[in-house]
Amino acid sequence: MAAISQKKVRDFLIKAKSAKKMKAKGQIFEDLVCYVVEKIPGISVTKRNVLNPYQSEEIDIGVWNEKVAGSLSFLPNTILIEAKNWSTPAGSQEIAHFVAKLEERGLEFGFFVALNGVSGSPHEITAARDKIRFALCKKIRIVVMKRVDIESFKSGNDVVEFVKGKLCELAASGTQFE
């Protein structure tokens, strides 16, 4: 599988941190997320920053999954990604809003990529983690990815293995541990 350049990852993170405007910080972070997911065979970014017709919600990243064997063939063709380049963990409201976006579109899976993860205790399943657990009742699975995860990926295969592990963890325990 395609290699993920740690230098490029660091460059994206440095550029995002040093950007003056919040919009630019978010855009650069989304560029990093796109760079990483496009290293997964069969995954291509098809949409970015799309507002719904009512301009009430935005989809950060939409990807198409060709379901290549040995890759993310176990996931649906259409996958949405929410990207949060925040200095604090994303909260339960952000997870609930993302779950609603997925539900309203009839989708069963999404990535929530937050620079500093999500709020709550993984062992007590509190705050944002409770919203991830509750989404399971609606047959919606969310994989949370944070900075430390992105920095650990050396290839698209690492991302695939990460996703498999997180989905098994989610199914077995109802949450995702650090």
Secondary structure, DSSP 8 states (H G I E B T S, - for coil): --B--HHHHHHHHHHHHH-SSHHHHHHHHHHHHHHHHTTSTTEEEEEEEEE-TTSS-EEEEEEEE---TTTTTTS-SEEEEEEE--SS-B-HHHHHHHHHHHHHTT--EEEEEETT-BSS-TTTT-THHHHHHHHHHTT-EEEEE-HHHHHH--BHHHHHHHHHHHHHHHHHHSS---
